[in-house]
Amino acid sequence: MRTKLRWVFDQHWAGGLFIITFAVWVIAGQVSSRTDFASTELAQDVESRWGAPVEQAAPSLRAVQSGTVFTELSSLALSEQRVTVDATMNYRKRGLAYFSGFDFTFDGTYLAENPASYDVDVAFVFPIEVDKSQVLLSELAFTVDGQPSSLDLGEHGDRLVWTGRLPVGGKAEFHIRYRARGLESFVYRLDPSLQARNVTLALDVTGGDNIDYPAYVLAASSRSGGDGHARLEWKYPSLESGVAMGVILPSVKKYDELMALMAFRAVVPGLVFLLGLSVLSLRHRRKLHVWETYVAAAAFGFTSVLLAYLGAFLHFLAAWGVTMAGMGAAVVLYVWRLFPQEKWGWLVGAWVATQVLPTLAVLLPGYTGLIYTLEILAGLLGVMTLVTRKEVRAFLSDQPAEVTS
């Protein structure tokens, strides 16, 4: 037992594992802290430059009998609302964080009717947050009964206001169109003080189809799409006041979270990597020097560091491919120089088993269990095959102490 423990100590596993753990956990901590940062300061920076989550309130209509004091306005329900939103995804990348930015065109048509037995003066108010939505004012258009109307955004520039008169039984059609930018989600919220009638909202999304709903919105009455396109439609003859409709726009994988997960999980494959070096040491009867093991461990741990920083400048999948190939070539060549009699195929296979497949399992979350299971199965079958061979059984019967430096 003392001899075997001595052999384990001579493999420098403790120091090598410490180097790998230190490297991967440091980078995992850095990525995690940057992910938290992306949820605060970085997200605010992206919002200030690109736009924020869009919550467009429906217009309100206020009316008063013609000739009376205008301060006695009462609410008047719109008889129809037809809204179309065409959104095109334009993902924004900051380091490893991807934000679901989108350009969209809002096109709304609203119909107002005078149900009273007298003429009324009305105020049509359409809330619009110019700064928050990065609205392109050059494409903001407003018409009443097909005729262009003035773009009065009010004292604070946060609402479009029109005032006019509707005779008995009269109607007015308001049409507003604008282009803007948003981030993460689009929500259309009805007037909280009135029921809504004949509401139609059609939302077309190009550039992604993994649509989701915020917790507080009404789900679409119909949905179709695929291959990077989605169309949703809400169509209701009557809705309660304050109802919200909308979606969380498509998102790409959160590669910052995947990178942190890769790094945290790299400790176990790192231990397997060190075990593989010890197997090579036994097979070729050459004890590795401490610095040789530590350099190999450092290269293994540095792979996560390189992937994290390279992924901040390239698409993460491209960075993953470059890192796995580049560092794999370097590590395989280094180990081959330590054991020149070893076959290249075994060394490449060891790199794939300890680095490529474990990180691939993180990139493909739907297949993680399958990848791990198949890898373990392959290893188990390999061990079962080896231990039944005479030369391997004879080799295993040798004492570790017989390994020479």
N, C-alpha and C positions, 0 to 999 in steps of 0.2 A: 504493500500500500504506500509506503514511504517513497519507493522508487517511482510508482505511478504518479503520485502527487508532485514529485520532483520533475517528472516529465511534463506535466501540465504547466508547472511554473516556468519551465524552460521554453515553452511555446510563446511566452510573452502575451498571453491572452488578456491579462488584466490591463496592461498598458495600452495595447492595441484597441481594446474595447473602450477604454477611457477616451482615447483620441477620437474614435468614431462618434461616440456619444456626445462628446463636447462639441464637435463640429456640427453635427446634424441638429442637436437641440438648440444651439446658439442661433443657427439660421432659422429654425422653426420658431423660436421666440421672436426673432426680428420680423419674420413674415407675419406672425400673429399680431404683433404690436402695430405693424403697418396696416394690417387689416382693420384693426380698431380705429386707427388714424383715418383710414379710408371712409369710415362711417361718420366721421365728424369733420375735421378741417379739410381733408381732401374732397369729400363730398360737397362741402360748402363752396370750395373753389370751383368744382365742376359746375355746380348749379349757377354760380355767378357768371360763368362764361357761356354755359350752354342752355340752361333752363332748369326748372324744378319740376317735381311731380305736378301734373296739371289737374286742377279741380275747377272745371268751368261751371259756374252757376247759370241756371236758366234765367232768361230775362223775366222781369216783373212788369206788370201793367197796373197803373194806378189811375183812377178816374174820379171826376167831380162834375156835378151838373154845371153846364155852361152858365156863366154869369155869376156863380157863387165864389166864395173865398177859396183860393187854390190850396190853402193849408188843410182843408178838410177832405183830403184824398182818401178814397177807399180802394181796396184791392179788387181787381177785375181779372178773372181767369182767361187765359188765352184759349181760343177754341181749337187750335191745332198747333203742333210743334213737329217740324220735320228737320232732322239734323243728320248730316253726313260728315264723317271724319275719315280722311285718308291719311294714314300714317306710314312713314318709311323709316325703318330702323337705321340708325347711324351710331353704332356702338362707340363709346368713348373709353380709351384705355389710358390708365394712369398707373405706371409700374405694372404690378401683377393684377391690379384691380380693373375690372371691366364694368362700365356703367351702361345701362340700357337707354342710351340717348335716342331720340326719334324726332324727325321733322314731320309736321302734320299740317293739313289744311282743314280748317273748320268751315263748314257751310251750313248755315241754319236759316230756315224759313218759318216765320211765325204769323199766325192769322189771329186778328183781334176783331170782335164784333161788339156792337152796342146793343145789349138786350133791353135797355131802359126805354121808357116812353117819352124821353126827352133827349136833347142833344147833350153830349158829354165832352169835356176836355180831358184828354188822356196824356199820361207821361209813360213812355216806353223806356225802360232802363235795362241796359245789357251790361252786366259786370265784366270787366276785362282787365287783367293785371298785366300791363304792358311790360314792365321790367322783369317780373318773375317768369313770364312765359317767353321772353325774348321775341315778342311779336314783331314781325316785319311790317312796319307801319305803311310802307309803300304799297303793300298789297291788302291793306285793310279797306274794305268796301262796304257801304251801307246804303240800301235803297228802301224807299217806301212806295208801295204800289208801282214798282218798276222804275221809279225815278230816283236818281242819286240824291242823297241827303247829306247835310253837313256832318262832319265827324267831330261832334262836340264830346270830348272825353271828360268833361267836368273839371272842377277846380283842382282835384287831386290826380287827374289822369287815370282813374281806375274804373270808369264806367262810361258807356256810350248812352247819351240821353237824347230823346226826341219827344217833343210835345206838339200836340195838334188837337183837332176837333173831329169827333165822330158823330154824324147826324143819327137820328132815330133809324135803327135797322142798318146802319152803315157798317162797312168793313174796311179794314186796313191790313195790308200784307207787308211785313217787315222781312227784309233779307239782309243777312250779314255774313261776310266772308273774310277770313284772314288766315295768314300763314304764321306758324310759330314753331318753337322748339320745346321739347319736353324731356323729362327724365323719369324712367321707371314705370309711371302709370298715367292713365287718363281717366278721369271721372267726370260725369255730367250729373249735376245735382239739381233737382227740381225745386221750385219755390216752396219754402217751408210753411208758408201761410195759406196755400191754396191747393186744392186738388187739381190734377192735370188731366186734360182730355186729349185724345187722339195724338198720342206721343209716339214718334218713330225716331229711333236712333240707329244708324248704320255705321259700323266701324270696320274699315278695311286696313289690314296691316300687311306690309310687304317687308320681307327680310327676316322672318321668323314665324313660327306657328305654335310655340309652346306657351299659349295664352293661359293666364290664371286670373282669378277674381280677388279683389280685396275683400276683406271679411264682411264689410258692411254694405255691399252693393247688390243690386238685383241681377241675377244671372240672365244671360241673353236668351231670348225666346227661340232663336235659331242660330246655328253655328256651322260653318263649313270651311274647307280649305285643306292645306297640306303643301308640301314641297316649298316651304318658306313663305307661304301666304295664308292668311286667315281672314275670314269675314264673319262678323257677328252682327246680329240685328235684334233690337228691342222694339216691339210693336204692341202697344196696349191702347185700348179705347179709353181707359180711365185708370188713374193711379193716385195713390194717396199723396199728401203733401210731403215734401222733403225727401222723397225717394231718390236714391242715387243709382246710376248705371255707369258701368265702366269696366276697365280691365287693368291687370298688371301686364305690361308689355313684355314681349319675349326677351329672354336673357341668355347670355352665353355662360359657360361653366365658370364658376368662381375659382380661377386658377390660383389665387392667393391661398384660399382654404385648402385646395388640393396639394399645393406645395408644402404647406405646413404639415398636412397629414402624411405626405411622403417622408418628410424629414423625421417626424416622430416615430414612424414605423421602421425607419432604416436601421434601428439598433439590432433587431433580431436578424435581418439579413446580414448585417455586419459581423455578428457573431458566427454565422454560418460561413462567411467569407474567411474569417480567421481559422475556423475549423478546416476549411479546404486547404489553406496554406500548411497546416499541420499534417494533413494527409499527404500532401506532396512531399513534405519534409521526411515523413516516414517512408514513403514509397521510394524516394531517391537516396535515402539514408544520408541526408545532409541537414544538419540542424541550422535553422535560420539565426542569424545574428539579431540582436535586439533592434538595431537601427533598420535592418531589412524589413522586419515585421512592422515597425512603426511607420516606415515610409509607405508601405502598402496600405496600412490602415488610414493614414492621412489622405492618400489618394482616394480611397473609398469614401471617406467622409467629405472630402472636398467636392465630390460629385454633386452633392446636394447644394453646396454653396454656389457652384458655378451655374447650376440649373436655375436657382432662384434669381440671380442677378442677370443672367442671359435672358431669362423669361421676361424681365422688365423692359427689354428693348426689342425682342422678337416675339412673334406669336408663340405662346407657350408650347404648342405641339412641335413647332419647328425647333425651339430651344431644347425640348426634351430629346428629339432625334439627334441633334448635333452633340448634345452633352453625352448621351449614351454611347454614341459612336466614337466621339473623340476621346473621352475618358476611358472607354472600354478598350480602345486601341492602345492607349498609354499603359493601362494597368496590365493588359495581357502581355504586351511586349516586356514590361518590367518583370513580371513573374516568369516569363519564358527565359529571360536573361539569368534569373536565379536558378531555374531548372531547365537547361537547354535540351535535355533529352525528352522533355514532356511534349506530347502531341498538342498542336495548336487547337484542334477541335475541342479537347477537354477544357482548355483554358477559356476559350470563347464560351463554351457551354456553362462554365462556372460563373462567368460574368453575367450572362443572360439570366441564370437562375437566381443570382443574388442581387442584381440591380434592375435589369430590364423588366423582368416579369413582375416583381413587387411594385415597381412604380407604374407599370401598365395597369395593374389591378386597381390602383387608385384612380387612374385616368378613366377607367371604364367601370364606374360604380355599379352598373347593372350586372356586371360579370365578375365582380371581385371574388365572391365565394367560389365560383367555378374555376377561375384562374388559380387561386391558391390550392384548391382541391386537386386539380390536375397536376400542378407542380409537385405537391406532396406525393401524389400517386406515382408520378414518374420517378421521384427520388426513392420511394419505397420499393418499387419494382426493380430499380437499379441495384439497390442494396441487396434485395433478395437474390438477384442474379449473381452478384459478386461473391456473396458469402458461401455460395454452393460450389465455387470453383476451387480446385485443389491448390493452385498457386496462391490464391488469396487467403485460404484457410492456413496455409503454411506461413504466409507473411504475418497474419494476425497472431500466430503462436509465438512469434519472436518477442523478446522483451524490449520495451521502450529504451531500456538502458543500453541496448546494443547499437542505437543510432549514434553514429560518429559525426563529429563536427567537420 
